[in-house]
Amino acid sequence: MIFMRRKSRPLLFPALLLPATIHAAETGGTPAAHGLLWVDWLVVAVYMALTLYIGWRCSRDEKTTGSYFIGSGKMNPVLIGVSLFATLLSTISYMAMPGESLGKGPVFFSNYLAYPLVFLVVSFGLLPIYMRHKVHSAYELLEERLGASVRLLGAGLFLLLRLVWMSLMIHMTSNAIAIMAGLGEEWVPWIAAASGLVAVTYTSMGGLRAVVITDFMQTLLLYGGALLVIATVTVQLGGFSWFPTEWRDNWDRQVVFTWDWSERVTMAGSIISVFFWMVATMGGDQVSVQRFMATEDAGAARRALAVQLCCSVVVGLTLACVGFALLGYFEAFPERLGAGLDLKGKADKIFPHFIAFHLPPVVSGLVVSGLFAAAMSSLDSGVNSVTAVVTRDFLDRAGIGPKDDAAHFRMARWMAFGIGAVVVAGSSLMKHVHGNFMAVTNKVVNFFTVPIFCLFLFALVLRFVSPAGAWIGALCGVAAAGMVAFSGWIFVPGFDAATMKDPVSFQWMQPASFIAAMAGGILGSLVFPRKEASLKK
């Protein structure tokens, strides 16, 4: 009888319940506040303390900027692959995937069909080129062929991408925690500050080595949290009756392909979108390139990529099953659905509600720790990568900062704290982006991903592209991504909050951005051709 509703807790855990929860339980209602108990927060505190301890332990071995940013350069590819997976998952995806499968259906998860092609393109097309260069910042590769301005452009776009992405991730995590704790919106900035402080502290102490080790632990925790939710529902329902065998009424219609660009998600669109995003992220994002550089050679980097893709498929499908399980649970017990929630329009809020009010004590704490783990695995990696880019591409190149490596190392540590503060402050602006978790993630996170990658294509593959052409291509790619992401505001008066349907779906951001960037880069190079002499400095 461990797995029972919160209303039964007075029989088992009377000392753990807060007064508001007891009152709601006795009246049969949904707790109005404080769904998480002190024992749950104790579990979270233990988890955070453990991550800080790992950061402190790793800090004892970190003495140089080289080890701080890329470890030993011979790190275990399995650990690197898991770390890369944890970095790219984040709390956004951890919360979005169950909400997507619960409220919209399984169509989005067809994107995993793109993974074999992603592996072939990245493993045999990109990694052999990249691994010939051992660099701390990926954007150092741009300067040799396209000059300093393009290097700074790529690094600048990356900083915007990661700072906005981390701000969004912290905002969504803090909102979810506030919902589960029964706290008002005024608490969201404080939650963001607390979680950001922990992540930035162990990252600044231990560098990439601490990030990779904690990412491995966090992956186990977040995956275990998903399994605990599925197990709880399965026990409550007496079996796997929650697994859908037919199309649910609250799901969007299943579309393989359509010429209606406003269709929110199609199978073909998901596959195409994820292919472009994955290849662009692996080939142009410092977070990914930095991890590949931490392995010994192209073969080790290839194994790390395989681990990352396998983890993504396993955890992604598990999170989809979490959404199916929650749908079956609340279809069986509709009276347990929180006030103001529904299985269609409010699907994103059902997962945190279930964690807070329908999981047993300690289990709730473990799952909430999984949410924090997903957030911190993204924040720590982002902070470390942003610090590397600011240090190598801006300060070092401009000759600013200490020349001594020890002083340089200390500066990088302090810089990580400053970057964390910027992220926490920026998280307050993310509430202005409309849409469910999945739509918001794609609109914000993917704004610069493809244009950055196209700069690497211009530098390493399309050798005839000129610096001016690269600039034009990148700007065209950003403009195209923005026009798709915010087509609801650009092409029609206002945004339909009821349907969350833009004139052009968010899933076409990546292909549209790629086509625009490549066309702009090639045509711009024809108008403004290369001048080799200007690049020999």
ZAMARGU-4260 file (C-alpha; in steps of 0.2 Angstrom, whole numbers, plus 5000, padded with zeros to 4 digits):
<rodrens>
0) 5000/5000/5000 | 5015/5012/4998 | 5008/5019/4981 | 4992/5028/4987 | 4984/5045/4985
5) 4990/5059/4995 | 4973/5059/5004 | 4979/5042/5013 | 4995/5049/5020 | 4988/5053/5037
10) 4987/5035/5040 | 5005/5032/5035 | 5015/5048/5037 | 5005/5060/5049 | 5020/5069/5055
15) 5025/5073/5037 | 5010/5082/5032 | 5008/5101/5032 | 4992/5108/5038 | 4985/5114/5021
20) 4988/5097/5014 | 4980/5088/5029 | 4964/5099/5027 | 4963/5096/5008 | 4966/5077/5011
25) 4952/5076/5024 | 4940/5085/5013 | 4944/5075/4997 | 4950/5090/4988 | 4966/5094/4979
30) 4979/5102/4990 | 4980/5120/4987 | 4998/5122/4992 | 5013/5113/4999 | 5011/5097/4989
35) 5029/5093/4992 | 5033/5088/5010 | 5049/5092/5020 | 5055/5074/5018 | 5054/5077/4999
40) 5064/5093/5001 | 5077/5084/5011 | 5080/5072/4997 | 5083/5087/4985 | 5095/5095/4998
45) 5105/5079/4999 | 5106/5078/4980 | 5112/5096/4979 | 5125/5093/4993 | 5132/5078/4983
50) 5134/5089/4967 | 5143/5102/4977 | 5154/5089/4985 | 5159/5082/4967 | 5163/5099/4961
55) 5174/5102/4976 | 5183/5085/4974 | 5186/5089/4955 | 5193/5106/4959 | 5207/5098/4968
60) 5214/5091/4951 | 5210/5107/4941 | 5225/5118/4939 | 5226/5124/4921 | 5213/5131/4909
65) 5216/5117/4897 | 5210/5104/4909 | 5196/5116/4915 | 5188/5117/4898 | 5192/5100/4889
70) 5197/5089/4904 | 5212/5078/4900 | 5208/5077/4881 | 5207/5058/4884 | 5191/5057/4894
75) 5180/5041/4893 | 5168/5042/4878 | 5154/5034/4887 | 5154/5047/4901 | 5156/5061/4887
80) 5141/5053/4878 | 5130/5053/4893 | 5136/5070/4898 | 5131/5077/4880 | 5114/5068/4882
85) 5111/5076/4899 | 5116/5093/4892 | 5105/5093/4877 | 5090/5085/4887 | 5087/5099/4900
90) 5072/5101/4911 | 5063/5109/4896 | 5063/5092/4887 | 5060/5083/4903 | 5044/5092/4906
95) 5039/5095/4888 | 5040/5076/4882 | 5027/5070/4894 | 5016/5085/4891 | 5018/5082/4872
100) 5013/5064/4872 | 4999/5067/4885 | 4991/5082/4876 | 4996/5080/4858 | 4999/5062/4854
105) 5015/5052/4849 | 5018/5060/4832 | 5032/5071/4838 | 5042/5056/4844 | 5044/5050/4826
110) 5059/5061/4825 | 5070/5047/4832 | 5069/5040/4815 | 5081/5053/4810 | 5094/5047/4822
115) 5103/5034/4811 | 5106/5047/4797 | 5112/5060/4810 | 5125/5047/4816 | 5131/5044/4799
120) 5132/5062/4794 | 5141/5068/4810 | 5152/5053/4813 | 5159/5052/4795 | 5156/5069/4789
125) 5160/5081/4803 | 5170/5072/4817 | 5185/5067/4806 | 5187/5086/4801 | 5184/5093/4819
130) 5195/5080/4828 | 5210/5085/4818 | 5210/5101/4828 | 5212/5101/4847 | 5204/5118/4851
135) 5196/5125/4867 | 5183/5135/4857 | 5175/5128/4842 | 5175/5145/4834 | 5194/5146/4833
140) 5191/5135/4817 | 5182/5149/4809 | 5196/5162/4809 | 5208/5152/4798 | 5197/5152/4783
145) 5185/5166/4786 | 5194/5179/4797 | 5192/5186/4814 | 5175/5194/4811 | 5167/5178/4806
150) 5175/5169/4822 | 5167/5183/4833 | 5151/5182/4824 | 5150/5163/4827 | 5155/5165/4845
155) 5143/5180/4848 | 5128/5170/4841 | 5133/5155/4852 | 5133/5166/4867 | 5116/5173/4863
160) 5109/5155/4860 | 5116/5148/4876 | 5112/5162/4887 | 5094/5163/4881 | 5092/5144/4881
165) 5099/5143/4899 | 5087/5157/4904 | 5072/5148/4897 | 5077/5132/4905 | 5079/5140/4922
170) 5062/5149/4920 | 5053/5133/4916 | 5061/5123/4930 | 5057/5137/4943 | 5039/5138/4937
175) 5037/5119/4938 | 5045/5119/4955 | 5033/5133/4961 | 5018/5124/4955 | 5023/5108/4964
180) 5027/5118/4980 | 5011/5127/4979 | 5020/5144/4978 | 5015/5159/4969 | 5024/5167/4954
185) 5033/5179/4966 | 5044/5164/4971 | 5050/5159/4954 | 5065/5171/4954 | 5070/5165/4971
190) 5069/5147/4965 | 5079/5152/4949 | 5093/5160/4960 | 5094/5145/4972 | 5096/5132/4958
195) 5107/5143/4948 | 5119/5146/4962 | 5121/5127/4966 | 5125/5123/4947 | 5137/5138/4945
200) 5146/5134/4961 | 5151/5116/4957 | 5154/5120/4938 | 5166/5135/4943 | 5175/5124/4955
205) 5177/5108/4945 | 5177/5113/4927 | 5172/5101/4913 | 5177/5086/4923 | 5165/5090/4937
210) 5151/5093/4924 | 5154/5076/4915 | 5154/5067/4932 | 5138/5076/4938 | 5130/5074/4922
215) 5131/5055/4923 | 5124/5055/4940 | 5110/5067/4935 | 5106/5056/4920 | 5103/5041/4931
220) 5093/5051/4943 | 5081/5059/4930 | 5079/5043/4921 | 5075/5034/4937 | 5062/5048/4941
225) 5053/5044/4925 | 5053/5025/4929 | 5046/5029/4946 | 5031/5039/4939 | 5027/5025/4927
230) 5029/5012/4941 | 5017/5022/4952 | 5004/5023/4939 | 5005/5005/4935 | 5003/5000/4953
235) 4988/5012/4955 | 4979/5005/4940 | 4984/4987/4943 | 4994/4984/4927 | 4998/4992/4910
240) 4980/4997/4905 | 4987/5015/4903 | 4996/5011/4888 | 4986/5018/4873 | 4980/5005/4860
245) 4969/5018/4850 | 4970/5037/4846 | 4964/5047/4861 | 4951/5061/4858 | 4962/5074/4866
250) 4976/5071/4854 | 4980/5081/4838 | 4976/5072/4822 | 4990/5061/4815 | 4997/5068/4799
255) 5012/5061/4790 | 5014/5075/4778 | 5004/5090/4772 | 5007/5106/4762 | 4998/5115/4775
260) 5013/5124/4784 | 5002/5129/4799 | 5000/5110/4804 | 5008/5110/4821 | 5017/5093/4820
265) 5018/5081/4806 | 5029/5065/4805 | 5039/5071/4790 | 5041/5088/4798 | 5047/5081/4815
270) 5060/5070/4806 | 5067/5084/4795 | 5067/5097/4809 | 5076/5085/4821 | 5089/5080/4808
275) 5094/5098/4805 | 5094/5102/4823 | 5104/5087/4828 | 5117/5089/4815 | 5118/5108/4817
280) 5120/5106/4836 | 5134/5093/4835 | 5143/5103/4822 | 5141/5121/4827 | 5137/5122/4846
285) 5152/5124/4858 | 5143/5113/4871 | 5144/5098/4859 | 5161/5102/4850 | 5169/5104/4867
290) 5164/5087/4873 | 5171/5079/4857 | 5187/5088/4859 | 5188/5080/4877 | 5190/5063/4869
295) 5206/5055/4862 | 5202/5054/4843 | 5188/5053/4830 | 5184/5035/4835 | 5181/5039/4853
300) 5171/5054/4848 | 5161/5043/4837 | 5157/5031/4851 | 5152/5046/4862 | 5140/5052/4849
305) 5133/5034/4848 | 5130/5034/4867 | 5122/5051/4867 | 5110/5046/4853 | 5105/5029/4861
310) 5102/5038/4878 | 5091/5051/4869 | 5080/5037/4861 | 5079/5027/4877 | 5075/5042/4889
315) 5064/5050/4876 | 5053/5035/4873 | 5052/5033/4892 | 5046/5051/4894 | 5033/5048/4881
320) 5027/5033/4891 | 5026/5044/4906 | 5014/5055/4897 | 5004/5040/4891 | 5004/5034/4910
325) 4998/5051/4916 | 4984/5051/4903 | 4978/5034/4908 | 4979/5039/4926 | 4968/5054/4925
330) 4956/5046/4913 | 4954/5033/4926 | 4953/5046/4941 | 4947/5062/4933 | 4942/5068/4950
335) 4961/5069/4955 | 4965/5081/4941 | 4969/5098/4949 | 4957/5113/4948 | 4959/5122/4931
340) 4969/5108/4923 | 4963/5098/4908 | 4971/5084/4897 | 4972/5096/4881 | 4976/5114/4884
345) 4985/5112/4901 | 4994/5096/4898 | 5011/5103/4902 | 5006/5107/4920 | 4999/5089/4923
350) 5016/5081/4926 | 5022/5093/4940 | 5004/5092/4948 | 5006/5073/4948 | 5023/5074/4956
355) 5017/5085/4969 | 5001/5078/4974 | 5000/5060/4968 | 5017/5052/4972 | 5022/5045/4989
360) 5034/5054/5000 | 5052/5052/4996 | 5047/5046/4978 | 5042/5064/4975 | 5058/5070/4981
365) 5068/5059/4970 | 5058/5064/4955 | 5059/5083/4959 | 5078/5080/4961 | 5077/5073/4943
370) 5070/5089/4938 | 5084/5099/4946 | 5096/5086/4939 | 5090/5090/4921 | 5091/5108/4924
375) 5108/5108/4932 | 5115/5096/4919 | 5111/5109/4906 | 5116/5125/4916 | 5133/5118/4921
380) 5137/5113/4903 | 5131/5129/4896 | 5141/5140/4909 | 5157/5130/4906 | 5155/5132/4887
385) 5151/5150/4888 | 5165/5153/4899 | 5177/5145/4887 | 5170/5155/4872 | 5171/5172/4881
390) 5189/5168/4887 | 5196/5161/4871 | 5187/5170/4858 | 5185/5187/4866 | 5197/5190/4880
395) 5212/5180/4875 | 5211/5185/4857 | 5210/5204/4861 | 5225/5202/4873 | 5214/5206/4888
400) 5217/5197/4905 | 5231/5189/4914 | 5245/5180/4904 | 5249/5168/4918 | 5239/5152/4916
405) 5236/5151/4935 | 5228/5168/4935 | 5219/5164/4919 | 5212/5149/4927 | 5206/5159/4942
410) 5198/5172/4931 | 5188/5158/4921 | 5181/5152/4938 | 5175/5169/4943 | 5168/5172/4926
415) 5157/5157/4928 | 5148/5165/4943 | 5145/5181/4933 | 5138/5171/4918 | 5126/5162/4930
420) 5120/5179/4937 | 5116/5185/4919 | 5106/5168/4916 | 5096/5170/4932 | 5092/5188/4928
425) 5087/5184/4910 | 5075/5170/4915 | 5062/5183/4920 | 5060/5188/4902 | 5055/5171/4896
430) 5037/5172/4901 | 5034/5183/4886 | 5036/5168/4874 | 5019/5160/4870 | 5015/5141/4867
435) 5017/5125/4876 | 5034/5118/4882 | 5038/5110/4866 | 5033/5125/4855 | 5042/5137/4866
440) 5058/5127/4867 | 5059/5126/4848 | 5055/5144/4846 | 5068/5151/4858 | 5082/5137/4858
445) 5083/5135/4839 | 5085/5153/4834 | 5103/5153/4830 | 5107/5134/4830 | 5107/5132/4811
450) 5115/5149/4806 | 5130/5145/4818 | 5132/5128/4810 | 5131/5135/4792 | 5147/5146/4797
455) 5156/5130/4799 | 5150/5123/4783 | 5156/5139/4775 | 5173/5138/4783 | 5177/5119/4782
460) 5167/5113/4767 | 5162/5127/4755 | 5179/5134/4754 | 5174/5147/4741 | 5162/5156/4753
465) 5169/5174/4757 | 5168/5182/4774 | 5155/5194/4768 | 5145/5180/4761 | 5146/5171/4778
470) 5139/5186/4787 | 5125/5188/4774 | 5121/5169/4776 | 5121/5169/4795 | 5110/5185/4795
475) 5098/5177/4782 | 5097/5161/4792 | 5093/5171/4808 | 5079/5181/4799 | 5071/5165/4792
480) 5071/5157/4809 | 5063/5172/4817 | 5050/5174/4804 | 5044/5156/4806 | 5046/5156/4825
485) 5035/5172/4827 | 5024/5170/4811 | 5009/5172/4822 | 5014/5190/4826 | 5022/5194/4810
490) 5009/5188/4797 | 4993/5189/4806 | 4986/5201/4819 | 4990/5193/4836 | 4992/5175/4842
495) 4978/5162/4844 | 4981/5156/4861 | 4966/5144/4860 | 4974/5134/4846 | 4992/5139/4848
500) 4993/5138/4829 | 5005/5149/4820 | 5003/5152/4801 | 5020/5142/4799 | 5023/5128/4812
505) 5039/5129/4823 | 5045/5113/4816 | 5050/5121/4800 | 5062/5133/4808 | 5077/5123/4805
510) 5075/5119/4787 | 5069/5136/4783 | 5084/5144/4792 | 5096/5131/4783 | 5090/5135/4766
515) 5090/5154/4769 | 5108/5154/4776 | 5115/5143/4762 | 5107/5153/4749 | 5112/5170/4757
520) 5130/5163/4760 | 5132/5157/4742 | 5124/5172/4733 | 5133/5184/4745 | 5150/5176/4740
525) 5146/5179/4722 | 5143/5197/4725 | 5157/5199/4737 | 5170/5186/4733 | 5185/5181/4744
530) 5200/5191/4745 | 5213/5179/4751 | 5226/5192/4756 | 5214/5200/4769 | 5213/5183/4778
535) 5232/5180/4780 | 5234/5190/4796
</rodrens>
